[in-house]
Amino acid sequence: MRQTKPRSVLPVAEFDPNPRWPTGYFEVLEEVGVPERERGFYAHWVRQFFNRFPGRKRRELGPQEIADFLDAMERDTHLESWQRDQARDALILYYEQFRGISLRGMPAPSADAVKTPGPTAPRRMEARTEVPEPEKRESGAAVDLEELHRTVLTAMRVKNYALRTEKTYWQWIRRFVRHHNLRKPSDMGAAEIHAFLAHLAVNEQVAASTQNQALNAVVFLYREVLRLEVEDFSTFPRARRGKRLPVVCSRKEVQQLVAEIDGVEALVVKLLYGTGMRVSEGLRLRVQDVNFDTHEILVRGGKGDKDRRVPLPKRLTPELRAQLDWRRRLFESDREANMHEVELPSALARKYKNAPYEWKWQYVFPADDFSTDPRSGRTRRHHLHPIRIQRAVRKAAKAARITTRVTPHTLRHSFATHLLEAGQDIRTVQELLGHSDVKTTMIYTHVLNQGPLGVSSPLDSL
């Protein structure tokens, strides 16, 4: 562990048997001159530290535990050195100035953290010489993250998980392991999982859906990768799941939005609103999925790996035909360069050897350039990236001066709401959206201005 230079520090305050957390701690930070914008981060590091030692009394933790905590931070490649220094300063101020507990052997707070107080400050600054930080304590063999990553990826690909799911699950598994100082998951269990999930809910205050996503990833690690059963998680602190209504644009706002978008992005946006598809479903459309004769679009492998049919708006027929004509010319050009292979879902490429090179499997909305598949390593032309549509919608909403937060998914909400407003049966809307349960579709009835849930304000009758 690196040595630190002597710094100016405050003398240890009197012991406080009844500390007022976090109010009293913030008062101490204010007294010693910590800038207001940084005080929340100081409290965050203190919470992180105590969460690392669940079930232990705070006054029993000392220099050795703090040193272990700081060592773990130093090994975390996502953290900067100044964050580690800030955490050390936060803990010293917590124990010595807030609780009045001396930390002999700990380096003092940095001069940047503890400012010289004014003439009315109740505590004076004194100088003392630092002693070296305690040496690291051996805590067993650390996990090999690269090997764990390969093992997790293998398990997910056996189950045919989507690429986005692979990335998301691995992110949470890595955070879980790093949260517990790179301990091997096989050496941990329900207690460590509880501590991690409680940390997400209490300290990081993540959304309920985010916490559930982390839980699913960690449970997958234990059940599918390590083949270990874990306990029930019904009792751990959960983030509060608030009731949220979908953001819906009016028909006029949709018109204004579409008017501000040009090019292929405009066609995609109109297709999303006209069919209720998710942005990923619209961009993954293949040539064979569009049927002009029946005015239908086949959505393959939607959420939950379910197929469904949605209506093809007749107004988009000319634009979509023009897009396919241009796409055919691009396909012929790629074929001349022997770069016309396309990715196929599941194991179809092995079953049908020529399918990746056929016209009917090509994406309707191709990317501008080729890219390398992170799974197979093959260089191919993929479909448009969703971020292009997201940026186009965000820019158009700003230009149209729409005050609500509009995303491509807002068009899906608007599709469902406008169908219900027009008198469409909710079961039909459920099928078009691909919802497994009609309760999910019922949320759109709460934003209607007509029907049994429509209410007139008494002010309108005056």
C-alpha positions, -999 to +999 in steps of 0.1 A: +000+000+000+014+034-009+026+058+018+009+092+024+023+126+032+017+144+064-014+166+064-031+191+087-059+175+107-084+182+135-080+168+170-104+140+179-137+153+192-154+142+224-172+108+222-209+111+212-229+082+225-261+093+207-250+104+172-277+119+149-271+103+115-270+118+089-279+153+102-251+155+127-226+142+102-235+169+077-231+195+105-196+182+111-188+184+074-200+220+073-180+229+104-147+216+089-153+233+056-163+205+032-180+221+002-218+216+002-218+200-032-194+172-019-211+164+014-235+139-002-206+120-016-189+118+019-221+103+033-223+079+004-188+065+011-197+060+048-228+041+038-208+020+014-183+012+042-209+000+067-228-020+041-196-039+036-198-052+071-235-061+077-245-071+112-214-055+129-216-026+152-202+006+138-181+015+168-164-020+166-151-013+131-117+003+130-085+010+110-081-025+097-116-026+083-112+008+068-079-002+052-095-033+037-123-012+023-099+013+008-078-015-007-109-029-024-116+006-038-080+007-051-085-025-070-117-013-086-107-001-120-139+020-123-128+043-094-103+071-095-076+077-069-093+109-057-125+089-049-104+067-027-089+097-009-124+112-005-137+079+010-108+079+035-114+115+045-151+107+049-145+078+072-120+096+094-143+126+098-171+102+106-152+084+134-130+112+148-152+143+144-187+129+144-185+099+168-154+110+187-136+076+182-099+078+175-084+060+145-048+055+155-028+043+125-051+058+099-038+086+075-054+119+082-079+137+060-064+155+030-059+192+031-083+195+002-111+179+023-105+198+055-104+235+050-090+260+075-120+272+095-129+308+101-123+326+134-157+315+148-152+278+142-156+257+173-126+235+166-090+245+159-066+230+134-035+211+147-007+194+129+004+158+135+026+134+117+010+106+098+019+070+104+020+044+076-013+028+066-018-008+079-008-036+056-033-055+036-050-085+053-051-117+033-087-125+025-084-157+004-080-162-033-097-136-056-120-146-084-106-146-120-130-122-137-120-132-172-126-169-165-159-161-148-169-140-178-163-169-202-182-193-180-212-170-177-213-163-214-212-200-222-242-206-199-262-178-214-255-188-250-265-224-243-299-209-233-299-187-264-301-154-245-300-121-264-268-102-268-282-073-247-292-097-220-256-111-220-241-077-215-266-066-188-263-098-168-226-098-169-225-061-158-245-070-127-226-102-119-193-082-121-207-055-098-218-081-073-184-097-072-166-064-070-189-052-043-177-081-021-140-075-027-136-099-057-145-129-035-153-161-054-191-165-058-189-201-047-176-188-014-205-165-009-242-171-005-276-156+004-261-132+030-239-116+004-267-114-021-289-098+004-262-072+013-257-064-024-294-060-031-299-039+000-270-017-011-287-011-044-320-002-028-308+018+002-275+034-008-278+038-046-316+042-045-321+024-079-355+018-094-374-013-086-370-027-121-332-021-119-330-040-086-350-069-100-327-070-130-297-073-107-315-100-087-322-120-119-286-118-130-272-129-096-297-158-093-288-169-129-251-170-118-258-193-089-285-215-104-273-219-140-236-213-138-226-225-103-255-250-100-262-239-065-296-232-049-300-199-031-325-189-005-358-171-009-354-133-014-388-122-003-375-104+028-347-083+015-352-045+012-367-038-022-367-005-040-402+010-040-421+004-072-442+034-079-472+035-102-463+052-135-486+061-164-472+059-199-463+091-217-486+095-247-485+120-275-516+134-290-523+129-327-513+165-334-480+160-315-473+129-335-478+149-367-455+176-355-429+150-345-429+132-379-427+166-397-394+173-381-377+140-391-362+133-425-347+103-443-349+067-432-354+077-396-388+093-406-399+060-421-389+041-390-407+065-367-439+064-388-437+026-388-433+024-351-464+046-345-484+029-372-477-007-360-470-004-322-437-022-326-408-016-302-378+001-318-357-031-317-385-050-334-388-024-362-351-023-369-349-061-370-374-064-398-364-087-426-375-084-462-397-115-460-415-101-429-433-074-450-464-086-468-478-059-491-507-081-503-522-087-469-509-054-455-493-072-426-459-072-409-447-103-391-427-094-360-403-123-353-388-130-319-404-101-300-402-097-262-404-132-247-393-147-280-429-145-293-440-139-329-470-117-338-486-099-367-493-062-369-510-041-396-490-025-423-502+011-427-514+016-463-500+051-463-465+037-458-467+013-488-451+036-513-423+047-489-416+011-478-415-001-514-390+026-522-369+016-492-369-020-504-359-010-539-329+009-525-321-020-502-321-044-532-295-023-550-274-022-518-277-060-515-265-065-551-236-042-544-226-061-513-230-094-532-205-083-558-180-076-530-189-110-514-201-091-482-238-099-484-240-124-455-265-115-428-269-128-392-297-154-387-315-161-355-308-192-334-292-221-354-309-214-388-275-206-404-263-242-396-296-257-407-299-237-439-264-231-453-275-206-480-300-187-460-276-160-447-269-150-483-305-149-496-323-116-503-354-125-482-333-126-450-318-092-454-326-064-430-351-038-443-332-010-425-294-018-429-266-001-412-244+023-432-213+002-428-201-033-418-194-043-383-179-073-365-202-097-346-190-099-310-201-135-308-189-151-340-163-125-350-177-123-386-179-090-404-214-083-417-239-055-424-261-053-394-294-033-390-295+004-380-285+011-344-314+021-321-295+052-310-300+068-344-338+066-340-336+077-304-315+108-313-338+117-342-369+115-320-353+135-292-342+162-317-375+163-334-394+166-301-372+196-292-377+212-326-415+207-324-415+222-288-432+191-273-428+195-236-433+159-226-403+135-227-407+117-260-388+085-269-394+059-297-413+038-271-437+068-266-449+060-301-459+025-290-478+040-261-495+064-284-504+036-309-522+016-281-540+047-266-552+060-299-566+026-309-585+024-276-598+059-281-611+049-315-631+021-299-609-008-306-613-039-284-587-041-257-581-078-264-572-069-300-548-042-288-533-068-264-525-091-293-511-063-314-487-052-286-477-088-278-487-086-241-491-119-224-515-105-198-543-081-205-535-064-172-504-050-189-526-035-217-551-021-192-527+006-182-536+025-214-572+029-202-560+052-175-550+079-200-582+079-220-605+109-220-636+090-229-653+057-221-663+045-186-631+060-170-636+094-186-644+120-161-655+156-167-642+183-143-669+201-123-653+234-134-665+227-170-701+226-158-701+260-142 
